[in-house]
Amino acid sequence: LLSSGCGRHWPDARGIFHNEAKNFFVWINEEDHMRIVSMEKGDNVHAIFQRFATACSTVQEVLKEEGYDFMHNDHLGYILTC
């Protein structure tokens, strides 16, 4: 990872944020620019997805308020890594 530049400037401008239940995380500038994770024990996939979808929508609203948005291509869809 160091040869690719992923380790430069660590830990500046990087972090992990989570909710009190610790079933929702946002990783900033680890390997991706932003990684959104929603999880919990059990089989309540609806709750996991609802939490993830709400978070993505909220992040996108904030980005748009600041004049930004998620990277999107009409042919490829949303641009992402991982």
C-alpha positions, 0 to 999 in steps of 0.5 A: 500500500505504501508504494501506491501512495495509500499510506502518505500523510497518514493519519491526516484527513482520514477517519472512521465515523460510526453511530452509537449502535456501531452498525453504520460506518463512514470511512473517509480517505482510507483506500476509497475517498469514502466508504459507507458501511451498514451492517448488523447481526441477524437477517433484517436485510430491509433495515440494513439497506434502509439505513444505507440508502438513507445515508447515501441520500443524505450525503448526496444532499449535503454534497449538492448543497456544496455544489458537488455530487457523486461521480456519475457517467451516463453510460457506466452509472456511478463511478466507484472503486473497491 
